[in-house]
Amino acid sequence: MLVSLIAAMTPDLVIGKEDGGIPWNLPRDKQHFRDYTAGKWVLSGRTTYEEMSGWFQDRVPIILTRNPRYETESPAHRVAGTVSDAISLAKNNGAEELVVLGGSSVFEAAIPHARRLVITVVNKDYPGEVRFPDYREFYQWKTVHREFWQQDEENECDMTLKILDLE
């Protein structure tokens, strides 16, 4: 089973603000996120899961939490205590891919298991304290797809989509 991480980030790896949320509003990237994760099993931390309430209609979320009695917004949503448990749960239920959505501590725990990174580089500096792990420190990644999205009336900056696979 493929484990992938999906994130939008600045060139210096900023993915969010300490008080929650992301510092940009980029509809093109949101649509890409929805398209890529549609119909898939996804893994998120509890805070990210709660911030994304309502986004999971056609996805199967697993929430990474230390609380085994955590109440999800739907009985179809699952809970796991470790990334390995989440991978096993998805694999044992026939998932072909588990997409990790974040936050940063979940990315940090999951990156050793990842074989694909789906990264949108937001080509503008935004302030933020929450960062994606420096993926260049983990193994060797090969770019298998690159796509440039130009700034327009809805998207306030250029973006570059990169799909990286483990070499």
N, C-alpha and C positions, 0 to 999 in steps of 0.2 A: 504494500500500500504506500502510495506517495504521501509524504508530509510536506506541505508547502506553507510558507509564511507570506502574507499579503500585507503591505503597508504603503502609505504615502509618507514621504519624508523630504526634508530639505537636504541640500548637499552635505550639511554637517550633522545629519541623522536626527534632527528634531522631528518628533511625531506627535507631540502634544504639549499641553500646558499642565502645570502642576495642579491647578484647581479643576482639571478635567476638560475633556473635549480637545478638539484640534484647532489650531490658530488660523485656518483658512476655510473657505467655502468654495469648492471646486466641483460643480455638477458633473463635469466630464469624468473625473476620477470616481465620484460616487456611483455613476452609472457603470463604469468598468468594474468596480467592486461588486455591485449587485450582479452583473452578468457573470463574473468569474466564479462567484460563490453559489450561484443559484443551483439548487438541487443537491448540494454537497453537505457533508458533515463539516462543521466548523468548531473550532476551539477558541474560547475566550476566557479571560479572567472574570471574576465576579463584577468588578467595577465596569469593565468594558461591556459586559452583558447588560448590566442595568442601564448604562448610557445608551445602548443600542436597542432598547426595548421597542418592540414592534417591527424590527428588521428581519425577523427570523421565519416568516410565513413559509417560505419554500426552501428552508435549510434545516438541518438537524444540529442544533447547538449542543455542545458539551461545555459545561461551565467548570472551570478549574477553581476549586475552593478547598480550604481546609475544613469547612463545615459540611459533614456528610448529610446533614439534615436541611441543607439550604433549600428553600422553596423557590422553584422556578416559575416563570410566568405561564408555563404550559406543562401538563403531565408528560408530553412527548419530549421535552427537553431533558437532558441528562446531566449528571454531576460526576466529576472525577476528582480524585485527590492528588494525582500526579499526571505529568504529561504521558508517561508510559502507560498508565491506566487508561487515559483518554485514547491513545493510539490503539490499544487492545480492544477497547469498547467499539470504536469505529470499525476496526478490521473484522472483529467477530460478527458485526452486523452487516458485512458485505460492502463497506465503503471502499471505493477505489482511491479516494483522496481525502485527507483531513487537512483543512485549511485553517491555519492559526491566524486569528484576528488581533491578538494583543491582549492586554497592554504590554508595557515594556518588560515586566518581570516574566510574563508568559512567553514573550518572544525569546528572552534570555534562556529560559528553561527548555524551550522547544528547538532552538536553533541547532543543537547537536544532532537532532533527529531529522532535520530538514534535508530534502534533496532538491528543493526548488524554492526560489525567492521570486515573488511577484511584486516588484517595487515601482512605485510612481515617484520619480524625483521631481519635487516641486521646485522649479527654477527661480526661487526668490527666497531671500532670507526672512524668516519669521521668527519672532521670539518664542521660546519654549524651553522648558526644563526637562521634559520627558524625551528620551532618546531611544532609538532602535539600537540594538547591539551592533558593534562594528563587525558586520558580517565578513569583512575582508580578512579578519583574524581566524575565521573558521574555514578550513579547507581551501580548495581552489574552485572558484565559480566561473562558469563559462556562459557568456551571453548567448541565448538561443533565440531571442526576439527583442527587437527595439522598435519603438514607435514614438514619434514626436507629435505632441498635441500643442498647437499654437494658442496663445492667449486670444480670447475673443470677448464679446459683450457679456457672456455669462461666467467666464473663467478669467480670473484676474491676473494670471501669469501663465507662462509656458510650462509644460510638463513633459517628462520623458518616461514612458513606460519601459521597464526592462524586466525581462524574464530571464533568470539565471538558474542554470542547473548545475548540480555538483559534477565536477569533472571526474 
